[in-house]
């Protein structure tokens, strides 16, 4: 077989001789197919079982590492001792993430007191650490309230803002001139060099504030510190303006953002001056670690601020850099907080003053959260001046701006809520008692009472629910509506349980007030909160009463159209606490409540929410007619929302919910009722293809359950029933659009029909699959991407061949009519030019034909006679198989011949080896011609150096091992005839 380099021109001629010689050997394959004893082969292939003594070993038991230290003689010139520790070198990367305990070890830890103690110690240490820190993750930060305030407090009135010229600082040679120039600039700012921008919209105003914030950053980055300070002073002065009073909380948020930026810039500037050898100070540094230059700069900033003449900008700017006191002394912050608190007493407008107190509390919680006394003093000062709200000055201001007192009082809520949140954070219960007493002394002011209920822990509020209800009753409703107080109380009771004996009385007292509300929006805002309390503590009678009252209030004038978010929230709360759907749908007013969702997209969202809850909580299958009718209606609503514009992800989600419902429906042994349900579901959900696929699988499963009940021996009635199931599948599959879904369902349904002895129906399924193969497109969409379909078709055909082994021939058709028909389709199918899938399929057909020649097939379908029984090894049957085999091998060898070009030699090598392995596994190599064919294919596989050496070596080793088995001695001669050629 050696061809020298000079003889390469004769290569095509030699290859033609080789192929011709192989063709002369092809007809011997099936005549001498190896007789298989599948039972003995299975026994040989089983793994050898070896007894294993685990001892103390357990895969979930943590590894115990013993630390051992060994002293080593240090080498000359070495100053360090060496020690080895196995514990340090064997670190588990997963354990380091999970505090030393992996998830599987938690099972063993329950029985191991040592591990349990260690885990509890770690948890305790972590909790103690959280408790020791003054502000933890359970403290709601100001940033979470910022967006809500900006969205809530808006205005359509025109606003004004003062704008300065901000000239750059003049440079001077003398220090005194520089200082004088800066002071003159600050004086110039306060003496009226600014111009006022009028008639700004709210958005223009916010844009201007953002420009000032950016100007501050630009001035700072360009080392214009005086200009930056002038911007901050100007912005702070805006907080004294209440001409558009309903916008003041949002203005406070915008201005304090600039103050926060300024405070951060100043602190980082001074901190950077403390760096020693490029090493910054630690977080817990002391003033002794601060160098003189940083201290002098810090003092300079405070002196600049002290020169501000007006109270409000001086207060806000100093509060913004309050943290910088850490550079000067340990007690600086604790000394400044009381002074700043007292400064607020000079602010005459109570609204401006309360927001100044809120800002001081905000800064104080950031820099010194442990100084709760200053926070308490701040709030008590506010209580002492609270009567100013009802003074003539404020009332005249409200008359001028045409603002009602209830609206005005709501402007205080963000500031008071924040102050009380800071005070109540991890505060003892006795503080709540003190606050309640102070509220009583102020005549149970509704504004304060609402903030108290919002700030303190829900457990504390719930324990005093009746006390709060009594205080709410005594409040003056003209200033702050009582229904808002009941809403705040309900929010707390949704988080904590009141005393059991008071629960019904609490609900009655609250609902007396809620049901009298005339404004639908006020009503639904309160009802939304108290529905959760009702569902949590009462049974379906009370829930039904509440839902009926909501329907009564929200139906007139179609008020529900403006309250869909609240109504959705109510549905979510009801199904959260009542997840027994037989109980839920027995609530008389639940379905009428659903009828209020008449906007399609909202209605669909509600239906999805209900179905998700059903799938999550329904543990057992159901046949309750109430549940089925209600959920069918809900699923129909979801299905009918699908149109041409519906996204594929949305379709998949809806189909998954409907399929989850279908899987949970079971009528037990009443299989006919079950099939009727599937027929009805098919008519209702015909636009969702995944639902139709699920119905086909469910009907096939129903047929197999029938077979199981009858133990394979169908009566006339059950035989007719399974044929009805098969008919359901046969008429449903063509309506699917995905061609591979149809192919696989035809195959699966045909297998089910065959298992139930419906032979003609099985033939119909298989014929339909065969006729569908030519329609397979070259490219199919997979996850939104177009991919070649050859690999999917190859997988399907291999499964199909495995089924055809046990399918008996039709008495009126020819031998192997299904196999022949499938081979004809494969032959006519247009394959890709660079694809070998067609030949691989033909090689797999050889596996099938070899299995068909056996006296007893490797597997059977119970109570179905396959061809091994029908033909009994008849010579004519084997001759037909032999002819079919010759045709297939001819096709394979022709294809191998076409791969003789230089660019396809690698593919030729792979296919030759594939065919060699097929002969090795299924042929009787004691036949000389078949033996020679295998040798020729072996040589062809490695002829041009494209065969994988490792694969060839392992194959040869396998042949040698097989030669040692009984009746396989001829493999030894074969091994001697299979040379290994090196690539060189």
N, C-alpha and C positions, 0 to 999 in steps of 0.2 A: 504493500500500500504506500510505499514511499515514493513521493514524486519530487524530483529534484527541481531546482529553480529554473533550469533550462527547459523543463518539460511543461511549464505552466500553460503553454498554448494548447496542450492536449487535455487540459482540465475539463472543459465542457464535454468532450467526447467520452472521457472516463466516467463522468457523472451520469451521462445517459446510459452507459452500460450498467452502472450500479443500480440506477432506478429500475432498469429493465429486469435486472436480476431480482430486485426486491419484489417487483410485480409478479414474478413467477412464483413467489413464496406466499403471496397474500391469501390464497384460497385455503391454506392449511390452518388458518387461525382457529376458526370455529369448529372444524372437524376434530381438532385436537385441543379443544378448550379443557382446561384442567378441571377434573371432577372435584367438587368442593364438599368438605364435611364441616359445615358452619359451626357445629357444636364444639368439635375438637379444636378448631381454629380459635374460637372464643376462649376456650380454657387455656390455650397456649399463651394468648395475649394478655391474660390477667396478670396483674401485679402480684408478686409474692408477698404474703403477709408475714411480717416479722413481729414477734411479741416485744413490747417496749415497757420497761419498768420506769414509771415517771419518778417514783420516790417523792422528794420534796418539791420537784419541779412543777410549776404551774405557769401557763403563759400570761396570766393576769397578775401574778404575784410580782411586786416590785423587786428590782435587783438590789441586793445588799452588797455594798462595796466596803471592803475592809481597808482602812488606810494603813499603809506600812511605810516606815521611814528607814532609810539606810544611809549610814554615814560613809562618805567617800573621802579618801585622802586627796586633799587639794593639791593640784600641781603647782610646781614652782612658778611664782609670779601671779598666782591666782589669789584673789582676796575674798572670794565668795564661796560659801559652803553649798554643797549640792544635796538636795533631798528629793526623793521621788514619792509621789502620792497618786495612788490609783484612783482616788476619788476625784482628783482634779482633772485627770486625763480622760475619764469616762463620763463625759457630760452629755446628757440626752437633750438634743435640741428641742424636742417637743416638751419635755418636762420643764425646761427653762422658761417656756412661754406660759405654761399652765401651773406656775407656782409649785413645780416639782411633782405634780400628780397628773398623769395622763387620763383621758376619759374612761378607758377600760379599767384602770386600776380602782376607779371609784366603786365598782362592784365588790372587789375584794376588801376595800377599805371599810365597808359596812361591818365586816366581821373581824377586822383587825383593830384592836383598841389603840395600838401605837400610831397607826396611820390616822385613825379618827382623831386622836388627840392632837396630832400635828396639824391636821387640816383645820380643826377648830381654833388652834392657836393662831394660825395664819389669818383666818377670818377675823378673829378678835383683834389682832394687831391692826388689820386693815380698817376695821370699824373704829378702833380707838384713834387711829390716825385721822380719819375723817372727822371724828368728834373734836379732836384737839384743834383742827384748823378752824378758824373763826368763820370763814365763809366756805361752804362746800358746794357740791354740785346741785344740792336740793334748793339753793337760793336762786330764785328767778332773776336773771340779770336785767339791767335797764334796757339793753339792746333788744330784748324780746318784747318790750312794751312800746318801743319807739315807733315801729310801723303802725301799730294799732292806733296810737294817738294821732299820727299824721293823717290816717285815713278817716278818723272819726271827727276831728275838729277842723272843719273846713269853712270857707266863706265865699260868697260871690261878690262881696263889697270890694271897693277899691282900697288899696293899701298904699302906704308911703314909707320911704326909707331915706335916711340921711347918708350922703356920700361925701367923702373927703377927697382932697386933691392928692395927699400922700406924696409930697416932694421928697426927693432923696436927701440924705443927710449931707450937709456941707462938711468938707474936710478942713481941719485947721491944724496948725503946727503945735499949738499949746493945748495941754489937757484941759485947762480951765475954759478955753474957747469952745472946745468940743462938747464939754458938759453943758455950757451955757446955750449952745446951739440946740442941743437935744431938749433942754428944758423949754426953750422958746417954741420948739415944734409942738411939745405937749400942750403948752399954754395956747398956742395957736389953734389946736384942735378943740379946746374947750371954750374959745372965745368967739366961735361962730364963723370959721372959715369954710364950713361945710355947706353943701347945697342939698336940698331936699327933693327927692324924686317922688312925684305924685301920680295918682291914678294907675297904680300897678295892680294887675290881676294877681291872684294867689300864685299862679305858676311863674309869673314874672318876678314876684317877690322871692320865691324859692330859688329861682335861677340866680338872682342877685346875691342871695346869701351864699350860694355855692361859689359864685365868683369871688366873694370876699374870702371864703375858706381857701380857695386856690391862691388868691393874692397873698394870704398869710404864709402859705407854704413857699411861694416864690420869693417873697421878701426874706424869709428866714434862710432859704438856701443861698441867696445872694448876699448874706451877711448884713441885711438891713434890719437890725433888731428893733430900732425905734419905730420904723414903719410897721413892723409886725405888731408891736405893742399898741400903736395907734389904731390899727384895725380891730384889735380885740376890744379896746376901750369903746370904740364906736359901736361895735356889735353889742356890747354889754349894755350900753345906754338904750338900745332899742327895747330892752326888757322892761323899761319903765313906761312904755307906751301901751295903753290899753284902749286906743280909739276904736279898734275893731275887736271887741272883747272876746267874741266867740272863737277867734283865731288864735288867742293867746297861748293855749297849750302847745299848739303846733309850732308857733314862733319860739317858744321856750326850747323845744326839741332841736330846732334848727340852729339857734344861737349857741346852745350849750355844746353842740357838736364842734363849733369853732373853738370854744373855750377848752374843750377836751384836747383838741389838736394842739393848742398853744401850751397847755400844761405839759403835755407829753414832750413837745419840742424843748421846752426849758429844762425839764428834768433830764432828758437824754444828753443835752448840751453840757450840763454840770457834771453828769455822771462820766461823760467822756473825758472831762478834765481831770478826773481822779485816777485815770489809768496810769499804772506804774509798770514800766517795761512792757507795755502793751498787754498788761493783765488787768482786767476790770475788777471792780469790787464785787464781793459776793452779795447775794440777796439780803443777807442779814448783817450788813456792815454797820459799824458804829461811827459816830462823828469823829472819833480819834483817828480813823483810817482815811479821813478826807484831808487833802492837802490845803494849804492856805489859799492858793489861787482859786480853787473851787469854792471855798467858803466865801471869799471876797466877792466872787461873781454872784453867788447865791444871795448874799446880803444886798448887793447892788440891785438885783431884781426886786427884792422886797422894798427897798428904799424908793425905787421908781414907782412901784404900785402905791406906796404910802403917800406919794405926791399927787395922786389923782384926787381931785377936789370933790367930785360927786360920789354919793354914798353907794349907789347900785353898781356902777362899774368898778369902784374900789373893792367892794365886797366880792363880786364875781371873779375878778381877775386874781385876787389873793386866794380865793377858794380853789381856783383852777390849778395854782402852783402850790397848794397846801402840802403836797408830798415832799417838796423840796426842803421842808423843815428838817427832814432826816439828816441833811448834810450839816446842819448847824448844831443841834442838840438832841438828846434822847427824849426830852420832854417838850420839844417844840410843838409837835402836833397837838398833844394833850392840852397845851396852854393856849393854842390858837383857836381850837374848836369852841370853847366857851365864849371867847371874845367875839368870834364871828357870829355866834348865836345871838349874842347881845346886840350886835350891829343891826340885825334884821329888825329889831324893835323900832328902829328909826324909819322903816319903810311904811308909809301911810296907807297905801292901797292893800287891802287884805289879800287880793288875788296875787298881786306881785310878791307879797311877803310869803305866802304859802309856797309858791314855786321856788323862791329863794331858799326856803327851809328844805324843800325837796332836793335841791341841788347840793346843799351842804350835807344832807344825809347820804346822798349818792357818793360824794367825794369821801365822806367819812367812812363809809362801808368799804371803800377801796383801799384807803391808806391806814385806817385804824379801826377795824370792825369791833375790836374789843372794848372800845370806849362807848358803851351803851348809855352811860349816864348823860353824855352830851346830847345823844339822840333823843332820849326821854325828855330832857330839858327843852329841846327844840320843839317837841310836840306839845308839851304842856304850856309853853309860851303861846303857841297857836291857840290852844283852848282858851287861854285868858283873853285873847283878843278876838275871839270868834264872834262876839256880839257886834263887831264892826260890820259884819256882813249885812246886818239889818239896820245899819245907821243911815242917816239922811244922805250922806255923801255918795254911798254906793247906790242907794235907791234913785237919786237924781241922775247918776250916770247911766243907770239901766233905762230910765225913762227917755233920756236923750237918744240912746242907741236902740230903743224899741226892743229890748231884751226882757223876756219874762223871767221871773225869779227861779222857776224850776230849771230852765235852761242855764241860767247863770250858776246855779249850785252844781250842776254836772261838770262845770269847768274846773271845780276844785277836786274832783274825784281822782285824776291821775296823780296829783301831788300828795293828797292825803293818803291814798292807797299805797304810794311808795314809802312815805314816811312810816306808816304803820307796819308795812312789810318789813322794813329795816328794824323796827322796834320789836316786832313779834317774832323775828327769826330766832328759833331755838330758845324762846322765852318760856318761863314757867307758867303754869296755868293760873297762878295767882295774879299775874299781870292782866289777864283777861278780866278777872273779877274787878280789878281796880279800874280798868277802862270802862266797864259797864257802869260802875258807880259814877264815874265822871260824866258819862253820857246822860245818866238820869238827872244829875245836877244841872245839866244844860237843857233839861226838858225833853230828853230822849230825841235829840236832834237826828233826823233821818239820815242826813249826809254822813255824819260821824258813825252812826250805827251801821250803815251800809259798808263803810270802809273797815270797821272793826270786824265784821263778818267776813270780809274779803281777805283780811290780813292774817288772822290767827288760824291755828291748826283746826282742821275740820272736826277732829275728835273732841276738841274743847267746845266748839260751837254746838255740835250735835248733843253733847251731854247737857247743855243748857237751852235746848230748843224751846221749851215752854216759856222760859224766862225771856228769851228774845221775842217770842210771839206776843207776850204781854207788853213788852216795850214797843213793839211795832204798832200795836193797837193804840197806844197812847201818843204816837207821833202825830205831828201836824202835817196833814197830807197836802196842804197848799204849796209847801216848799219843795218836797221831794216825794214822788208817788210811792205809796205803800207797796204797790205790786213789784217795784224794783227791790224792795227790802225782802219780800217773800221769795223773789227769784234768787237773791244772794243766799238766803237761808237754804233754799232748795239745792243750790250748788254744793253746799257743805254736806247736806244730808245724802247727796248722791255718792259722797266719798266716805262717810262714816255713819254708823247706825245710831239713832237716838234710843233712849230707854224704851223697852218693848211695850210697857204699859201706856206710853204716851203716843205711840205711832199713829193710831187711828185718829186721835184728837188733833194731832198736828196736821194730818191730811185734811180733816174737816175744816179747821180754822183757815188753812191756806186756801183751800178751794172756795170757801165763802167769798174771799176777796177776789180770787182770780175769775170766777164765773160771772162776777158783776162788771167786769171790764167791758167797755163799749168799743174801744178801739181794737180791731182785729189783730194788729201787729203787736200791741202791748199784751193782748191775751195770749197769743201763740208763743211769744217769748217766754212767758211764765209757765204756760202749760207744758212746753217742751222740757223744762227742767223737772217739773213735778211728776211727769209721766214716769221717769226713771225711778223716782222714789216709790211710786205706786206699784210698778212692776217688781221692784226689789223686795217689798215687804208685804204685798197683798196678793190675793188670788184673782181668778179671772173675772169675778163679779165686779170688783172695784175697777179693774182695768177696763172692762166693758163700759162701765159708767163714765169713766174719764174720756174714753174714745167717743162715746156718744155725745158728750158735752162739747168736745172739740169739733165734731161734725156739725153740731147745732150752731156754733159760733162762726165757723169758717165757710159754711155753704152760702149764706145770704150774700148777694151781690158778687158771687164768685171770689170771695176774699182769699180763698186758698191759692189763687194764682200768684199772689204776691208773697206767699209763705212756703214755697216748695222746699227751701233748705231746712226750715224748722220741721216741716212734716216728714221729710226724709229722716231727720234725726230721730223723730218720734218712732218711726218704723224700726230704725236700727236698734233703739233701746228696747222696744217690745220684743223683737226676736232674739235679742241678747239674753233676756231673762226668761222668756217663754220659748224654749227651743224644743219642747214636745209639740210636734205639729198637729197631732190629733187634738191637743188642748188648745193650741193657737187658733185653729180654724173653727173650733167650737165657740170662740169668742164672737158673739153675734155681730158686733160692729166692726170687726177687723176688715172683712172684705168691702163693706161700704166705705170704710176709711180709705182703702186702696183706690176706690173709684174717684176720689178727689184729685188723683194724679192724672190729669187729662193732657198734659203736655207730653208728647211722645218720648222724647229723650229722657225726661225725668222719670216717666213711668217705667221705661226699660231699666234704668239704673236701680229703681226700687225692686223690680222683679229679679234682677241679678243679685241684689243683696239678699233677698229671701231665699233664692236657690242656693247661694253659697252657704247660708246658714243651714239649710236642709241637708246639703251634702256633708257638711262638717259635723253635724250633731246626730243625724239619723244613723243609728248603729245597726238596726235590723231592717230587713226588707218589709214592705208594707203592701196591703191591699185594701186599706181603708178607703171607701168610696169618697168620703169627704175630702181626704188629703189628695186623692188622685184627681178628682174633679177640679179642686182649687189649683193644684200645681200644673195640671194640663192647661188651665186657663192662663196661668202665669207664663208657662213655657211658650204658649201660642203667642202671647204678647211679645215676648222676646223674638220669636221667629219671624213674626210679621213686620218687625222693624227692619229686617234685612232688605236692602235694595241694591241697585247697581253701584251706588256710591259708598257702600259699606266697606270698610277696610278688611283685609284678610285676617288680621289679628283679632279684630272684633268678631268676625264670623267664627274663628276658632274658639274664642272665649265663650260665646253663646252656645256653640255646639257642645263644648265640654260640660257646661252646666246642664244642658238638656240630657246629654248622655249619662251624666251622674244620676239624674232622676230616673231615667229608663232602667238603669242597672239596679235601682233600689226597689223596683216594682216586682212583686212575686205573688202569684195566686196559688202557690203550693202545688198540689197534685192536679189542680184544675188547669190542665195544659191548654184546653180549648179556649178558656177565658184569657189565658196568657197570650195566645196567638191573636185573639181578637184585639187585645190591647196593642200589640205590635202593629196590626193592620191599621188601627185608628191612628197610632202615632205616625205611621208612614204617610198617611193622608194629611196630617197636620204639619209635619216638619219636612216637607218635600224639597224645600229650598236650601237646606243645609246638608251638604253631602256627607260630612262626618257622622251626622245622625243616621242617615240611611245605612252607612257602613256598619254602625253599631247595631242597628236593627237586624241587618243580615246576620251578623255574628250571634246576636241573641237568639234569633230563630234557629240557626244551626245548633246552638247550644241546647235549645229546647228539644230539638229532634234527638240529640244524643242523650238527653236526660230521659226521654221516652224510651229509647233503646235500653238504657240502664235499668229502668223500672221493669221492663219486660224481659230483661236478661237476654236480649237479642232475639227472642222468639215472639215476633209481632203477631197480634191477632188481626182480624180483618179491620177492626176499628182503628187500632194503633197504626196499622200499615197505611190506611187511608189518611191518618193524621200526619204521619211523617211525609207522605207525598204532598200534602197541603203545605207543609213547611218548605219542602224542596221547591214547590211551585212559587211560593212567596219569594224565595231567593232568586229564582230564575227570571222572574219578571221585574225584579227590582234592580238587579246588577246592571242591565243596559242603560239605566238612567244616570249612571255615574259618569263623570267626565274624565277622571284620571284613568288612563289605559292600564297602567300596572296595578292599580287597585282592582279594576275589573278582572284582569288576568288572575291575580292571586285569589280573588273571591270565587271565580269560576273553579279554580283548582280546589280550594278549601271546601266549597259547597259540593263539588263532585265527590270528594273524599267522604263527606258526611252522608251523601246519598248512597255511596257504595257500602258504607258501614251499616246502613239500614236496609240492605238488600234491594235498593231501588236501582237496578242495573240499567234500565233504559234511561232513567233520569240522569244517572251518572255519566252515561255515554253522551247525553245531550250537553251536559256541562263541559265535558272534555272536548267535544267537537267545537263548541262555542269558543273555548280557549284556543284551539288550533286555528280556527278561522280568524281569530283576533290578532294573532302574532304578526301577520303582514302589515297591520295598521300601526305597529309600534314605530314612532318617529325616531329619527336619528338623534335628536336632542330633546331632553326633557328638563323641566324646571324643578330644581331641588333647592328649597330655602331661598327662592328668589333668584337663583343663578342657573344658567343653562349648562347642562352637563351631558356628555354622551350617554346614550341609553344601552350600549352594548353590554356593559357589566351587569346591569339589572336584568337584561334579557337572558344572559348566560345563567344567572342565579335562578331565575324562574324556570328555565328549561331543565336544569339539573334536578330541581324539585319535581318537575313534571315527569321526568324519566323514572324517578324513584317510585312514583305512584303507578305509572303504566306497567310496572313489573307485575302487580297483583290484579290488574284489570283484565277480566276474562274477555276473550274475543266474542263479538256478536255472532250468533249462529247464521245470520244472513249476510254477513260481511266476510271479506277475505281474512287470511291469517295475518295477525298483527296489523289490522287496518288503521288503528290509531297511531301506531309507531310509524307506519309508512306515510300516513297523511302528514304527521309532524315533520318527518324528514323531507318531504316534498316542499313544505312551507319553508323550512330552513334553507333548502337548496335555492329556492326562488327569492329569498330575502336578500336585499341589497346591503351587503356588509361594507364596512369601511375598507379602503384599499390597504391601509397599513395595519389591519386588525387580523389576528389569528383566532378570534373567538369561534368562528365557524368550525375550524379544525378541532378546537378543544371540545366543542359540542359533539362532533363526530366521534372523538376519542371516548367521551363519556357514553355515547351510544354503544360502543363496544363493551363497556362495563355492563350495560343493561342486557345486551344480547348474550353475553357470557352467562349472566345470572339466569337468563331464560332457558338455557340448555341444561340446567341442573335438574336432577330428578325431583328434588324437593327445594322449593324456593326458600330464601333466607327469612322471609316474613310473609304473613297472610292476613287477610281480613276475615274475621270470624264469620262463619256460615256463608262465605262466598268462595266458590270454587275457582281458583286461578287456573292458568293454562297448564301448570304442571299436573293438575288433576284432570283437566279436560282432555289433554292430548296424551298424557302418560308416557312421555318420551317417544312419541311416534316419530318414525324416520322421516316421513314427509314434512312434519312440523320442523324437525331439525334441519332438513334440507332448505326450507324456506328461510330459516334464520341464517343459514350459511350463505345463501345468495345475497341476503340483505347485508351481511357482514362484508362480503366481497365488494359490494358497491360502496360501502362506507370507507373501507380501506383504500380502495382505488381513489376516492376523493381526497383522502388524507395524503397519499403518496403523490398525487398530482400537485397538490398544494406545496408539498416539500420540494418538488422539482422546480416550481416557480420561484422558490426562495434561494436559488443557486447563485443569485447575483451577489456582488461583493457587499452591497449595503444591507442585504437581508440575511447574511450568513449566520448572524447571532440568533435571529428568530428561528432559522432552520435547525440550529443546534438544539435549541430549547424544545422545539416540537418533536424532534427525533428522540430525544431523551424521554419526553412525556409518553410517546408511543412505546418506547422500550419498556418503561415501567408498567404500562398497561399489559403488555405481553408477559412480563415477568410475574405480575399478580394474577392474571386470569388464564394464561396459556399453558398448555402442557409441553414443556420444553424437552421432554424426552423424544419428541418428534424432531428428526434431523433438520427438516426444512424450516420448521418454526424456530429451531435453535439457531440456524444460520441467519434467519431474518433478524433475530434479536442481536446477533453479533454485528451484522451490517449496520443496524440502526445505532448501535454503540459506537462503531467506528465513525459513522456520519456525524454523530453528536460532537465528537472531539476532533474531527478532521481538520478544521480550520482554526483550532485554538481558541474557540469561544466557550467551551465547556468549563464549568466551574470545577476546579480540581478537587476541592473539599467534597462537593456533592458526588463526584465520580468515585472518590475513595470510599465514602460512606456507603454508596450503593454496592460497591464491590465487597465491602466488609459484610453487608447484609446478605449477599448471595452466599458467601462462605459460611456464615452462621446457619443459613437455611440448609446448606448441604449436609450438616450434621444431624438434621432431623430425620425421622423415619420416612422412607419412600422419597427422599429428596437428595439422594446421593448423586444424581445426574447434575446437580447444581455445581458440584466440584469440577466436573469437566467444563461446564460453562464458564466458570471463573477463570480457568486456564486460557480460555479463548478470548477473554476480554482484556486487552492490553490497556495500560494507562500511558497515554502519550503526554509528554511534557510540552508546554507552550513554546519552548524554544525550538 
